[in-house]
Amino acid sequence: MAGLLEGKRILVAGVTMDSSIGFHTARIAQEQGATVLISNFGRALGITRRIAKRLPVEPPVLELDVTDDEHLAALPDAVREHVDGLDGVVHSIAFGNPETLLGGKFLDGPWPDVAQAVQVSAYSLKSLSVACAPLMSEGGSVVGLTFDATVAWPAYDWMGVAKAGLESTSRYLARDLGPQGIRVNLVSAGPLKTLAAKAIPGFEQLENMWSDRAPLGWDNTDQGPTAKAVCALLSDFFPATTGEIVHVDGGFHAMGA
Ligand code: NAP
């Protein structure tokens, strides 16, 4: 049987470790028949190149800092060195300074750090989508990752505000890229033990209560369910869905207590 993503060309931005949600998205996309490119930035690029060898097929690794206009301008040519266009783009990127913005520092968070968190974690969905749009055609799909920004959480603080911005950005992108036939959706995942999550002081409080309250239970060491949902949204099986947020959280979001 043909895979769900047979013949699709997909860029997964934001792969550092084999715990990264992006890594598992790349893995499942390859298992489902996609040709995958991955990207990361700066110091961690060497780690990403080593980790790439652990995927079923070693993918090209592109350098992309989503706050760097030169990287964004060069992205289409860098992609074309490997594939002649893109059918899917995954935004698996976030950053907020854990020293100043996270873990109970909400009332003191300084603006330059908040601005950086919003630029890297929310605005960059727009930057990445616009950079990739010329490579995409009707049926294309952009998928990002959020952590439910409709409520306030312990420890998440300014990253929660950045995620609210990301969720809104995805809806405006859905509006503006819809006429080109490009869908833009998010997956709202429960807490997962990744580098980004480990950097949030106190995030483990959330991890513990999640598995108790989620009706399906929740394994915070299994990126698979989240990555599968991303791949489903990249596929042709959600052709009329855009501006949507799909929860992959064991059902936690639907429970009142
Ligand atoms: P991760 O492995 O740390 O991935 C985050 C990625 O963002 C890293 O590859 C990081 O690179 C990259 N990044 C940071 N700043 C960047 C920049 N300026 N340009 C390009 N890339 C940049 O953690 P993850 O948990 O898989 O995170 C992926 C996405 O899932 C994020 O949007 C996160 O908020 C979201 N999410 C995570 C959870 C969770 O509990 N883990 C839950 C819901 C949603 P470096 O490692 O080099 O900094």
Residues whose N, C-alpha, C, O or C-beta is under 5 A from the ligand:
A	BS01	NAP	G14 V15 T16 M17 S19 S20 I21 G22 F41 A44 L64 D65 V66 T67 S92 I93 A94 F95 V120 L145 T146 F147 A189 G190 P191 L192 T194 L195 A196 A197
